[in-house]
């Protein structure tokens, strides 16, 4: 039904001398050359268009939550500012997600902030992003810089813009898990070196574009098979065939969800490692508790208001091998097989 109406979309390139703040954090200079030259990208899969549209819905949701929570929000939604991030040889413009004004002291709590972040400003840049669960889990350790470099650069460009540099020197980034609605909130302070490095990169790109050339930079990882300019950077035999089988095993690298699948696997492997470590820690703790209780010949011990004690229990069951050997008819009568259906993750392609 509805799925059949989701079609790939041809995106017409736009040639302009103004960069968009949301794209200049891209690390691949060949990609940026293609953007600047107005080269035709591959068709945008229909599902990607829906994901982008969903991002706007998540942004509206966070803004509404902030307003309902008593935050003074400015320039959000249809009233977003148009800011000039850098002028001169390189021009970068964009639309920040909004501003926060006079944040109440009892609401000044973040999950993480850089060392220079402070609450001494009237205005704070507001930026919002909504990743999947597996990317979201990385934020507590890697923060915005490590998870979403594009957004990180974009945020610093906005803080350094003509319109905001004298108003806000810090930003609050709200990260919403689009699958669970969980929130992570981070504070960032303007770092001019991020902007300077980005401008120098764009200058290199513009020098190439002036000669109608493309950077020799080429990606060698999974990006190669998912980039919208892959058909311009690589020969057909250098790019994975993205035709999907109708049965058997899929190759994650050929799917739109390639990065999310890698993040899911990383989360699974990390979870198994934690599971093994947790089991070892639990067993070691139990052994130590038992030694102390026995040493003092006590019934148990209270630790941080938790009761720790020896517990006697028994296990009862049926020796199925003996039952099958001595009473095969009864065994066949009571023995049942329940099929199970679950996901298993092997250690390699041969598992």
N, C-alpha and C positions, 0 to 999 in steps of 0.2 A: 504494500500500500504506500504509505508515506515515504518509506525508504526508496521506493522506485522513482520518486520525484527528485531525489538528491543527485544532482548532476555535477560533473566537473565544470569549473568556471574558467573562462578565458579572461585573464586580467590584462587589460591594455596598459602598457608602460606609460609613465608620465615623465617627460624630460623637463627638468627644472634646475635652476642653479641654487636652490635652497634645499638643504638636507633636512630630513625629519629626525627629530631627537630620538625617536623610538627605534631607529634602525642603525644609527652610527656606532652603536656599541658592538656591532658585528665585527668579529675578529678577522674574517676572511676578506682581504683587500680585493681579491678577484670578484667576489660577490658585490662589493661596493662599486667597483668599476662598471659592472653590468647594470647596476641600478642607475648610476650616473649617466651612462651612455644611452639609457632607455631601451636596452635589449629586451626582447620578448621572453618572459619567463615561461616555464612549463605551465600547463593548466593547473589551477588550484583544485584539489579534490573537494567535492561538495561537503564532505564531513569536516574539513578544515575550516571552511567558511562558517559552518554551524558552530564550531568551537570558538571561533573569533567572536561571533555574535553572542555566544553564551558568556564570554568574558565581559561584555558590556553589561549583561544582566547581573553578574556577580559584583561589578563595580557599583551599580545602583543599589544593590542590597547592602553593601558595606556603608555607603553614604547614608542610606535610610536608617541603619542601625546606629550610626554615629549621632544623627539628629535626634533620634528617639532616646539616646543615652545622655542627652544634655550637652553635646558638643556643638560649638558654634562653627559651622562649616560654611565656607565661602567658595564661590566660583566652581561649583560642581555641576555635573550633568550638562545641560544645554548652555549653561552660563560659564563654561570653562574659559580661562584666560588663554590668549594667544601670546606666547612669550618669545622673545628673541634671545636665544641662548648665546650665540657668538656672532659678532658682526666683523666686517673687514674682509680679508681674503677668503674666509670660510664662513658661510652663513648657515646657521642651524636654528630652526624654529620648532615649536611644539605646543601641545596643550596639556598642562599638568592636570592631574585628577582633581585637585582642589587645594584649599588652604584650611588650616585649623587656627582659630583665634582664641586667645585667653583660655587655655586648657585648665580646668579646675584642678587645684592641688591634689584633691582626693582621687583624681582619675589619672594622675601622672605615673602610670606603671607600664613598663615595657618588658618584653621577654629578653631583650638584649639591646645594648646601645654601645657605640664606639666610645673611646676614652674621652673625646672632646665634646661629646654631646652634653647639652645643658638645657635646663628648663627656664632660662632667663629671658626668653624671647616672647614677644606678643604673638607672632605668626609662626606657623610651622607648615612646611610643604606637606601635602598629603599625597601619597602614592599607593596604589592598590594593585595587587596581583592575585590570581587564583589558580595555583597549580594543582596537579593531581596528588593523590595521597603519598606516592613514593617520592616525588620531588619535595613535597611539603615536609616530610620527615627529615630532610637534610638541613632545613633552615636553622634548627637549634644549634647545629655544630658548624655549618659552613656559612650561614647568614646569606644575605642577599648577594653579596659580592661573589660568593662561591657557587651559588645555585643559578642565579640569573644575571649574568654580567651585563647584558643589554639594558636591563631595567636599572641596574646599579649605575651605569654610565648616564642613562637618561635622567635619573634623579639628580645627579651632580650637575648636569647641564642646566636643569631647571633652577637649581639653587643659585647658579652663577649667572642667570639671565638678567637682562637689563631691568625687567619689571620686578624681580624678586630679590636681587642680591642685597638690597638695602632693607628689606623687610624680614626675610627668613634666611638664617644661616644653617638651620637644621631641618631635617625631614623626619616624618613618621611614616613608615611603610607598614601597611596592613596586608598580611598574607592570609588568604582564606583557602582552606582545603575545600576544593569544589565538590568533593565526594562526601565529606562528613560535616562541613561547615565549621570545623575547628579553626581557631584564629591564632596567628603568631604575629607579634608586633615588635618592630625594630626601629631604633633611632639612629640616624645618620647625620654626620656633620659635613658641611661642604669641604671638599678637597680639590683645590685648584689643579693639582698635578694630574688628576684624572681627566679633567677637561683639556689641559695642555697636551697630554699624550694623545687624546682622541683627535684634537685639531691637527697635530703633526701627521697622524695617520691619514686624515682626510686630505691634507695638502699633497701627500705622496700620490693618493688616488687621483686627485684633480690634475696633477702634472701628467699622469698617464693618460687620462681621459682627453686632455688637451691635444695629445698626439694620436687620439683615437686608438689607444692601446689598452690592454687588460693586464693586470698584475700576473706575474708568473706563479703566484702563490696557489697551491692546490691542496685540498684537504685529502687525507689518506685514511680517515676513519669512517664511521658510519654516516657522517654528514654527506659524504660523496654521493651516496645513493638516495638521499632525501632532499638535497638542495634543489630549489626551483630553477637554478641555472646549471644543473649538472649536464644538460644536453649541450651546453656551450663550452664547458671546460673539459669534458671527457669524450673520447670516442665511444661508440656503442659497445664495443667489446671491453671497455674499461669500467662500465657501470653494470651493476647487477641487473639481471632480467627481473623486472618487477611483476611478471605474470605469476599469479598465484595458483597453486594446484587446487583442484576441487576435492581432493581427498588426501589422506596421508599427513605428513608433517609439513608445517609451514616454516619458512625461513623468516625469523623476526626482522632481519635487516631489510626485507622487502615490504614491510607493513608500514602504514602511517603511524602506528603506535610503537615504532621501533624503540625510541628513547624511553617511553613509559615502560615497555617490557623489560628493558635493561635495568631500569630503576627498581622494578618489581622483583627481579631476580636478585639484585644487590640487597634489597630489603629482606628477602627470604633467607639468603645465605647468612646475613648478619644476625637474623633472628635465630637461626639454627646454632650459630656460634654462641649467642647469648644463652640459648636453651641448655647447651652442653655445660657452659660455665656455671649457670644457675644450679644445675644439678650437682656439680662438684662442690659449690659453695654450701648448698643445703646439707649435703652429706657431711662435710667437714664441720659445719656448725652443730649438727646433731651429735656428732661424735664428741665434740668438746663439751657440749651441754651435759651429755651422759657422764663424762669423766668427772666433772665438777659435782654433779648431784651424788654420784657414788662416793666421791672423796669425802663429802660431808655427811654421808649416810642420810640424805634428806629424801623427802617425798618428791620435791620439785623446787623450783626457784622462780622468783618474779624478776623479769628483766624489762625495764621501761614499761611497767604495768602489764606485761604479757606473761601469762603462766606457761612455764616450760616444765615438763614432767615426762617420766617414763610412762608409756601407755601400753597395756597388755591387750593383745587382740589375737584372734585366731582366724584361720582361713579354712573354709570347707569347700570341697569340690569333688569331682568324680574322676577317677583314674580311667580315662577313656580307652587307653590301650589294653588294660586288664579287662574292662567290660567287653571290648570288641573280641578279645581272645576267648573269654570264658562263656560269654552270653551274646553271641553274634546276632541272634534274632532280636533281642532287646535293644542291642546297640543300633541296629538298622531302624528300629521303630522310633527311638528317641533322638537319633542323630539328625541334625538339620544343618543345611548350608545356607547362609544368608549372603547374597551377592552384595558387594559394596562398590561405590562409584566415587572416586576421589582423585585429586590431582597429585601426581608424584613428580618429584624433581630429581633427575639423575645427576651424576657427577660429570658426565661427558656424553657425546653423541651416541656412544655405543651402549649406554645404560638403558 
